[in-house]
Amino acid sequence: MQVLYGRHHVRVFRFGLRLVRDEQIAEDLISEVFLDVWRQAGKFEGRSAVSTWLLAIARFKALSALRRRKDVELEDDAANAIEDTSDDPEVTVQKKDAGEALRRCLTALSTEHREIVDLVYYHEKSVEEVAEIVGIPENTVKTRLFYARKKLADLLRAAGVERGWP
Amino acid sequence: MMALSKKRLEQEPSDLETLLPWHATGTLNARDARRVEEALTRNSELARQYAVIREEYAETIGLNESLGAPSVRAMQKLFAAIDAEPARKPGASQRGASRIAGFFAALSPRALAWSASLGALVLLLQAGVIGAILLKNPPATYQTASLRLDEPTNEPLTRALVPHEPPLRVLVRFKPEARMSDITALLDTYQASIIGGAQGGMLRLQFAAGAVTRDDAARLIGKLQSEKIVSLAVPAP
Protein backbone atom coordinates (compact mmCIF):
# COMPACT_ATOMS: atom_id res chain seq x y z
CA MET A 1 0.00 0.00 0.00
CA GLN A 2 2.89 2.32 0.81
CA VAL A 3 4.34 1.76 -2.65
CA LEU A 4 0.99 2.39 -4.33
CA TYR A 5 0.42 5.46 -2.16
CA GLY A 6 3.92 6.76 -2.84
CA ARG A 7 3.46 6.43 -6.55
CA HIS A 8 0.01 7.95 -6.97
CA HIS A 9 -0.93 10.14 -3.99
CA VAL A 10 0.34 13.46 -5.36
CA ARG A 11 -1.58 13.20 -8.62
CA VAL A 12 -4.74 11.98 -6.88
CA PHE A 13 -4.38 14.87 -4.41
CA ARG A 14 -4.01 17.43 -7.19
CA PHE A 15 -6.97 16.02 -9.09
CA GLY A 16 -9.08 16.19 -5.93
CA LEU A 17 -7.83 19.65 -5.02
CA ARG A 18 -8.72 21.04 -8.45
CA LEU A 19 -12.25 19.73 -7.96
CA VAL A 20 -12.94 20.63 -4.32
CA ARG A 21 -10.61 23.70 -4.12
CA ASP A 22 -9.85 23.06 -0.46
CA GLU A 23 -6.56 21.53 0.68
CA GLN A 24 -7.99 20.12 3.89
CA ILE A 25 -10.84 18.39 2.06
CA ALA A 26 -8.46 17.19 -0.68
CA GLU A 27 -6.18 15.62 1.94
CA ASP A 28 -9.10 13.87 3.61
CA LEU A 29 -10.15 12.76 0.16
CA ILE A 30 -6.90 10.95 -0.65
CA SER A 31 -6.99 9.10 2.68
CA GLU A 32 -10.51 7.94 1.82
CA VAL A 33 -9.53 6.97 -1.73
CA PHE A 34 -6.61 4.80 -0.67
CA LEU A 35 -8.60 3.28 2.21
CA ASP A 36 -11.25 2.26 -0.33
CA VAL A 37 -8.50 0.76 -2.47
CA TRP A 38 -7.24 -1.19 0.54
CA ARG A 39 -10.75 -2.49 1.20
CA GLN A 40 -11.62 -3.26 -2.43
CA ALA A 41 -8.25 -4.46 -3.74
CA GLY A 42 -9.83 -7.78 -4.66
CA LYS A 43 -12.37 -6.08 -6.91
CA PHE A 44 -9.74 -4.47 -9.14
CA GLU A 45 -9.95 -6.43 -12.37
CA GLY A 46 -6.83 -5.03 -14.01
CA ARG A 47 -8.67 -4.09 -17.18
CA SER A 48 -7.67 -0.45 -16.76
CA ALA A 49 -4.60 1.31 -15.38
CA VAL A 50 -4.42 1.62 -11.59
CA SER A 51 -4.28 5.41 -11.96
CA THR A 52 -7.57 5.36 -13.91
CA TRP A 53 -9.18 3.35 -11.13
CA LEU A 54 -7.82 5.71 -8.46
CA LEU A 55 -8.96 8.83 -10.33
CA ALA A 56 -12.46 7.39 -10.77
CA ILE A 57 -12.73 6.78 -7.01
CA ALA A 58 -11.26 10.23 -6.28
CA ARG A 59 -13.73 11.88 -8.64
CA PHE A 60 -16.68 10.15 -7.00
CA LYS A 61 -15.53 11.20 -3.53
CA ALA A 62 -14.74 14.77 -4.63
CA LEU A 63 -18.19 15.22 -6.14
CA SER A 64 -19.80 13.82 -2.99
CA ALA A 65 -17.77 16.31 -0.93
CA LEU A 66 -18.81 19.12 -3.27
CA ARG A 67 -22.45 18.15 -2.96
CA ARG A 68 -22.10 18.24 0.79
CA ARG A 69 -20.56 21.69 0.62
CA LYS A 70 -23.01 23.08 -1.97
CA ASP A 71 -20.16 24.63 -3.88
CA VAL A 72 -22.19 26.06 -6.76
CA GLU A 73 -22.08 29.64 -5.50
CA LEU A 74 -18.32 29.43 -5.09
CA GLU A 75 -17.92 28.49 -8.75
CA ASP A 76 -19.97 31.48 -9.87
CA ASP A 77 -17.85 33.72 -7.67
CA ALA A 78 -14.66 32.39 -9.22
CA ALA A 79 -15.96 32.96 -12.75
CA ASN A 80 -17.10 36.47 -11.93
CA ALA A 81 -13.79 37.29 -10.31
CA ILE A 82 -12.07 36.97 -13.68
CA GLU A 83 -14.20 39.73 -15.19
CA ASP A 84 -14.37 41.95 -12.13
CA THR A 85 -10.64 42.57 -12.00
CA SER A 86 -10.39 43.68 -15.63
CA ASP A 87 -10.43 47.40 -14.77
CA ASP A 88 -7.52 47.18 -12.39
CA PRO A 89 -4.45 48.60 -14.25
CA GLU A 90 -2.08 46.31 -12.39
CA VAL A 91 -4.08 43.27 -13.40
CA THR A 92 -4.25 44.56 -16.98
CA VAL A 93 -0.47 44.41 -17.13
CA GLN A 94 -0.58 40.88 -15.75
CA LYS A 95 -3.09 39.88 -18.39
CA LYS A 96 -0.50 40.58 -21.04
CA ASP A 97 1.11 37.47 -19.78
CA ALA A 98 -1.15 35.05 -21.63
CA GLY A 99 0.15 32.08 -19.66
CA GLU A 100 -0.79 33.64 -16.35
CA ALA A 101 -4.23 34.60 -17.65
CA LEU A 102 -4.72 31.10 -19.03
CA ARG A 103 -3.99 29.56 -15.63
CA ARG A 104 -6.44 31.88 -13.93
CA CYS A 105 -9.12 31.02 -16.46
CA LEU A 106 -8.41 27.28 -16.09
CA THR A 107 -9.19 27.74 -12.40
CA ALA A 108 -12.43 29.56 -13.22
CA LEU A 109 -13.91 26.75 -15.34
CA SER A 110 -16.87 24.77 -13.99
CA THR A 111 -16.19 21.51 -12.12
CA GLU A 112 -17.33 19.50 -15.14
CA HIS A 113 -14.97 21.38 -17.46
CA ARG A 114 -12.06 21.49 -15.01
CA GLU A 115 -12.09 17.72 -14.50
CA ILE A 116 -12.08 16.91 -18.20
CA VAL A 117 -9.32 19.43 -18.97
CA ASP A 118 -7.17 18.03 -16.15
CA LEU A 119 -7.81 14.39 -17.04
CA VAL A 120 -6.74 14.94 -20.64
CA TYR A 121 -3.95 17.51 -20.31
CA TYR A 122 -2.43 16.76 -16.91
CA HIS A 123 -3.25 13.11 -16.26
CA GLU A 124 -2.87 12.35 -19.99
CA LYS A 125 -5.82 10.00 -20.13
CA SER A 126 -7.11 8.69 -23.45
CA VAL A 127 -10.70 9.21 -24.66
CA GLU A 128 -11.60 5.71 -23.44
CA GLU A 129 -10.04 6.22 -20.01
CA VAL A 130 -11.79 9.58 -19.48
CA ALA A 131 -15.08 7.93 -20.47
CA GLU A 132 -14.44 5.26 -17.84
CA ILE A 133 -13.50 7.73 -15.09
CA VAL A 134 -16.33 10.20 -15.72
CA GLY A 135 -18.88 7.54 -16.72
CA ILE A 136 -19.99 9.10 -20.00
CA PRO A 137 -19.85 7.91 -23.66
CA GLU A 138 -16.64 8.51 -25.60
CA ASN A 139 -18.29 10.95 -28.02
CA THR A 140 -19.54 13.01 -25.07
CA VAL A 141 -15.97 13.08 -23.72
CA LYS A 142 -14.74 14.60 -27.00
CA THR A 143 -17.48 17.22 -27.28
CA ARG A 144 -17.30 18.09 -23.57
CA LEU A 145 -13.62 18.90 -23.84
CA PHE A 146 -14.31 20.93 -26.98
CA TYR A 147 -16.89 23.05 -25.15
CA ALA A 148 -14.64 23.34 -22.09
CA ARG A 149 -11.99 24.79 -24.41
CA LYS A 150 -14.54 27.17 -25.93
CA LYS A 151 -15.54 28.33 -22.46
CA LEU A 152 -11.87 28.83 -21.66
CA ALA A 153 -11.52 30.99 -24.78
CA ASP A 154 -14.58 33.04 -23.72
CA LEU A 155 -13.09 33.61 -20.26
CA LEU A 156 -9.77 34.64 -21.79
CA ARG A 157 -11.48 37.03 -24.18
CA ALA A 158 -13.35 38.56 -21.25
CA ALA A 159 -10.00 38.97 -19.52
CA GLY A 160 -8.59 40.77 -22.56
CA VAL A 161 -6.61 37.88 -24.07
CA GLU A 162 -7.26 37.00 -27.71
CA ARG A 163 -5.66 33.81 -28.99
CA GLY A 164 -7.02 33.56 -32.51
CA TRP A 165 -9.36 30.68 -31.70
CA PRO A 166 -12.27 30.18 -32.06
CA MET B 1 -36.32 26.48 -37.10
CA MET B 2 -34.31 25.27 -40.11
CA ALA B 3 -31.92 28.21 -39.71
CA LEU B 4 -31.44 27.37 -36.02
CA SER B 5 -30.54 23.74 -36.73
CA LYS B 6 -28.21 24.84 -39.53
CA LYS B 7 -26.46 27.26 -37.19
CA ARG B 8 -26.15 24.53 -34.52
CA LEU B 9 -24.74 22.15 -37.11
CA GLU B 10 -22.16 24.75 -38.13
CA GLN B 11 -21.12 25.17 -34.48
CA GLU B 12 -20.73 21.43 -33.94
CA PRO B 13 -17.04 20.50 -33.95
CA SER B 14 -15.76 18.07 -36.52
CA ASP B 15 -14.50 14.69 -35.35
CA LEU B 16 -10.90 15.63 -36.14
CA GLU B 17 -11.24 18.90 -34.28
CA THR B 18 -12.35 17.10 -31.13
CA LEU B 19 -9.37 14.74 -31.32
CA LEU B 20 -6.74 17.51 -31.34
CA PRO B 21 -6.18 17.61 -27.53
CA TRP B 22 -5.44 13.86 -27.46
CA HIS B 23 -3.10 14.28 -30.40
CA ALA B 24 -1.21 16.91 -28.38
CA THR B 25 -0.87 14.56 -25.41
CA GLY B 26 0.05 11.57 -27.59
CA THR B 27 -2.79 9.36 -26.38
CA LEU B 28 -4.51 8.71 -29.71
CA ASN B 29 -4.38 5.32 -31.39
CA ALA B 30 -2.13 5.05 -34.47
CA ARG B 31 -4.98 5.34 -36.95
CA ASP B 32 -6.49 8.51 -35.47
CA ALA B 33 -3.06 10.04 -34.93
CA ARG B 34 -2.31 9.56 -38.64
CA ARG B 35 -5.67 11.09 -39.62
CA VAL B 36 -5.08 14.15 -37.44
CA GLU B 37 -1.50 14.52 -38.65
CA GLU B 38 -2.62 14.53 -42.27
CA ALA B 39 -5.41 17.03 -41.58
CA LEU B 40 -3.00 19.38 -39.79
CA THR B 41 -0.71 19.57 -42.79
CA ARG B 42 -3.48 20.62 -45.17
CA ASN B 43 -5.79 22.67 -42.90
CA SER B 44 -4.27 25.90 -41.54
CA GLU B 45 -7.36 26.65 -39.41
CA LEU B 46 -6.93 23.31 -37.65
CA ALA B 47 -3.19 23.92 -37.26
CA ARG B 48 -3.89 27.28 -35.58
CA GLN B 49 -6.31 25.61 -33.17
CA TYR B 50 -3.69 22.94 -32.48
CA ALA B 51 -1.15 25.63 -31.50
CA VAL B 52 -3.69 27.03 -29.02
CA ILE B 53 -4.24 23.53 -27.63
CA ARG B 54 -0.52 23.07 -27.05
CA GLU B 55 -0.51 26.27 -24.96
CA GLU B 56 -3.48 25.00 -22.93
CA TYR B 57 -1.70 21.66 -22.46
CA ALA B 58 1.50 23.31 -21.15
CA GLU B 59 -0.36 25.71 -18.84
CA THR B 60 -2.61 22.97 -17.41
CA ILE B 61 0.51 20.98 -16.47
CA GLY B 62 2.09 24.12 -14.98
CA LEU B 63 -1.03 24.91 -12.98
CA ASN B 64 -1.33 21.37 -11.58
CA GLU B 65 2.37 21.12 -10.76
CA SER B 66 2.10 24.37 -8.79
CA LEU B 67 -0.49 22.79 -6.47
CA GLY B 68 2.15 21.04 -4.36
CA ALA B 69 1.69 17.79 -2.48
CA PRO B 70 -0.40 16.69 0.50
CA SER B 71 1.05 16.82 4.00
CA VAL B 72 2.21 13.76 5.95
CA ARG B 73 -1.05 14.04 7.92
CA ALA B 74 -2.97 12.47 5.01
CA MET B 75 -0.70 9.43 4.99
CA GLN B 76 -0.77 9.08 8.78
CA LYS B 77 -4.56 9.25 8.72
CA LEU B 78 -4.70 6.59 6.01
CA PHE B 79 -2.41 4.11 7.75
CA ALA B 80 -4.12 4.68 11.10
CA ALA B 81 -7.42 3.87 9.39
CA ILE B 82 -5.92 0.74 7.81
CA ASP B 83 -4.60 -0.37 11.21
CA ALA B 84 -8.05 0.11 12.68
CA GLU B 85 -9.67 -2.02 9.98
CA PRO B 86 -11.08 -5.33 11.24
CA ALA B 87 -9.12 -8.43 10.25
CA ARG B 88 -10.13 -9.68 6.84
CA LYS B 89 -12.15 -12.84 6.40
CA PRO B 90 -9.76 -15.73 5.76
CA GLY B 91 -9.98 -17.76 2.56
CA ALA B 92 -11.16 -21.37 2.39
CA SER B 93 -7.64 -22.81 2.67
CA GLN B 94 -6.88 -20.56 5.64
CA ARG B 95 -10.14 -21.62 7.27
CA GLY B 96 -9.18 -25.29 6.76
CA ALA B 97 -5.74 -24.74 8.23
CA SER B 98 -7.11 -22.90 11.24
CA ARG B 99 -9.66 -25.69 11.79
CA ILE B 100 -6.84 -28.28 11.83
CA ALA B 101 -4.80 -26.06 14.14
CA GLY B 102 -7.86 -25.65 16.34
CA PHE B 103 -8.33 -29.43 16.51
CA PHE B 104 -4.75 -29.98 17.69
CA ALA B 105 -4.98 -27.07 20.11
CA ALA B 106 -8.08 -28.62 21.65
CA LEU B 107 -6.24 -31.87 22.48
CA SER B 108 -4.80 -32.30 25.97
CA PRO B 109 -0.96 -32.47 26.20
CA ARG B 110 -1.19 -36.19 27.09
CA ALA B 111 -3.45 -36.96 24.09
CA LEU B 112 -1.20 -34.89 21.86
CA ALA B 113 1.89 -36.82 23.05
CA TRP B 114 0.14 -40.14 22.40
CA SER B 115 -0.96 -39.01 18.95
CA ALA B 116 2.56 -37.88 18.09
CA SER B 117 4.02 -41.22 19.27
CA LEU B 118 1.45 -43.13 17.26
CA GLY B 119 2.22 -41.01 14.17
CA ALA B 120 5.95 -41.64 14.60
CA LEU B 121 5.32 -45.40 14.94
CA VAL B 122 3.26 -45.44 11.73
CA LEU B 123 6.03 -43.57 9.90
CA LEU B 124 8.65 -46.01 11.23
CA LEU B 125 6.57 -48.98 10.14
CA GLN B 126 6.10 -47.48 6.68
CA ALA B 127 9.86 -46.84 6.37
CA GLY B 128 10.54 -50.45 7.41
CA VAL B 129 8.16 -51.84 4.75
CA ILE B 130 9.68 -49.65 2.02
CA GLY B 131 13.22 -50.61 3.12
CA ALA B 132 12.39 -54.32 3.09
CA ILE B 133 10.94 -54.08 -0.43
CA LEU B 134 14.02 -52.22 -1.70
CA LEU B 135 16.42 -54.76 -0.14
CA LYS B 136 14.44 -57.63 -1.58
CA ASN B 137 14.54 -56.22 -5.14
CA PRO B 138 17.69 -54.08 -5.41
CA PRO B 139 17.71 -52.02 -8.64
CA ALA B 140 20.56 -53.50 -10.70
CA THR B 141 20.91 -50.85 -13.32
CA TYR B 142 19.52 -47.55 -14.47
CA GLN B 143 15.77 -47.73 -14.83
CA THR B 144 13.29 -45.25 -16.32
CA ALA B 145 9.86 -44.57 -14.91
CA SER B 146 8.10 -45.28 -18.18
CA LEU B 147 4.96 -47.34 -18.05
CA ARG B 148 5.22 -50.86 -19.41
CA LEU B 149 1.85 -52.36 -20.13
CA ASP B 150 3.21 -55.90 -20.74
CA GLU B 151 4.67 -56.22 -17.26
CA PRO B 152 2.18 -55.29 -14.62
CA THR B 153 3.89 -54.57 -11.34
CA ASN B 154 2.75 -53.99 -7.83
CA GLU B 155 5.93 -52.25 -6.74
CA PRO B 156 5.27 -48.86 -5.20
CA LEU B 157 6.83 -45.83 -6.85
CA THR B 158 8.81 -43.83 -4.29
CA ARG B 159 10.30 -40.38 -4.53
CA ALA B 160 13.52 -39.32 -2.84
CA LEU B 161 12.86 -37.38 0.32
CA VAL B 162 14.53 -33.98 0.08
CA PRO B 163 15.08 -32.41 3.46
CA HIS B 164 12.87 -29.32 3.45
CA GLU B 165 13.51 -26.50 5.84
CA PRO B 166 11.32 -23.42 5.83
CA PRO B 167 13.12 -20.31 4.58
CA LEU B 168 13.56 -17.29 6.83
CA ARG B 169 10.59 -14.93 6.85
CA VAL B 170 10.61 -11.46 8.38
CA LEU B 171 7.97 -8.77 8.88
CA VAL B 172 9.26 -5.37 7.79
CA ARG B 173 7.79 -1.89 7.99
CA PHE B 174 9.42 0.58 5.63
CA LYS B 175 9.75 4.26 6.50
CA PRO B 176 7.14 6.50 4.80
CA GLU B 177 9.82 8.30 2.79
CA ALA B 178 11.14 5.00 1.35
CA ARG B 179 10.85 5.05 -2.41
CA MET B 180 10.02 2.11 -4.61
CA SER B 181 13.56 2.12 -6.04
CA ASP B 182 15.07 1.97 -2.50
CA ILE B 183 12.85 -0.96 -1.56
CA THR B 184 13.70 -2.81 -4.77
CA ALA B 185 17.44 -2.26 -4.17
CA LEU B 186 17.13 -3.56 -0.60
CA LEU B 187 15.28 -6.66 -1.78
CA ASP B 188 18.04 -7.27 -4.34
CA THR B 189 20.79 -6.84 -1.75
CA TYR B 190 19.21 -9.29 0.66
CA GLN B 191 17.93 -11.62 -2.04
CA ALA B 192 14.49 -11.29 -0.54
CA SER B 193 11.03 -11.10 -1.99
CA ILE B 194 7.72 -9.73 -0.72
CA ILE B 195 5.33 -12.62 -0.14
CA GLY B 196 2.49 -10.72 1.45
CA GLY B 197 1.22 -7.91 3.63
CA ALA B 198 0.20 -7.98 7.22
CA GLN B 199 -1.60 -5.77 9.68
CA GLY B 200 -0.04 -2.43 10.56
CA GLY B 201 1.40 -1.62 7.14
CA MET B 202 4.08 -4.32 7.43
CA LEU B 203 5.27 -6.48 4.60
CA ARG B 204 6.19 -10.16 4.87
CA LEU B 205 9.58 -10.82 3.28
CA GLN B 206 11.09 -14.20 2.45
CA PHE B 207 14.84 -14.66 2.13
CA ALA B 208 16.32 -16.85 -0.55
CA ALA B 209 19.19 -18.01 1.65
CA GLY B 210 17.19 -21.06 2.79
CA ALA B 211 17.37 -22.41 6.32
CA VAL B 212 19.55 -20.41 8.71
CA THR B 213 20.49 -20.82 12.32
CA ARG B 214 18.83 -18.75 14.98
CA ASP B 215 21.99 -16.63 15.36
CA ASP B 216 22.20 -16.00 11.61
CA ALA B 217 18.55 -14.98 11.54
CA ALA B 218 19.04 -12.57 14.45
CA ARG B 219 22.12 -11.08 12.74
CA LEU B 220 20.22 -10.64 9.46
CA ILE B 221 17.24 -9.02 11.17
CA GLY B 222 19.58 -6.70 13.08
CA LYS B 223 21.28 -5.68 9.85
CA LEU B 224 17.90 -5.13 8.20
CA GLN B 225 16.77 -3.01 11.14
CA SER B 226 19.80 -0.75 10.71
CA GLU B 227 18.86 0.03 7.08
CA LYS B 228 17.92 3.67 6.50
CA ILE B 229 14.55 2.92 4.92
CA VAL B 230 13.47 0.29 7.47
CA SER B 231 11.59 1.41 10.56
CA LEU B 232 10.90 -2.06 11.99
CA ALA B 233 12.06 -5.62 11.25
CA VAL B 234 10.87 -8.58 13.32
CA PRO B 235 10.77 -12.35 12.75
CA ALA B 236 7.53 -13.43 11.09
CA PRO B 237 5.40 -15.69 13.29
Interface residues (C-beta under 8 A of the other chain):
Chain A: M1 Q2 V3 Y5 G6 R7 H9 V10 F13 R14 L17 R18 E23 A26 E27 D28 I30 S31 F34 L35 W38 R39 A98 G99 L102 R103 L106 T107 V117 D118 V120 Y121 Y122 E124 K125 S126 V127 K142 T143 L145 F146 R149 L152 A153 R163 G164 W165 P166
Chain B: P13 D15 E17 T18 L19 P21 W22 A24 T25 G26 T27 L28 R48 Q49 V52 I53 E55 E56 Y57 A58 E59 T60 I61 G62 L63 N64 L67 A69 P70 S71 R73 A74 M75 K77 L78 F79 A81 I82 E85 F174 P176 A178 R179 M180 I183 G197 G201
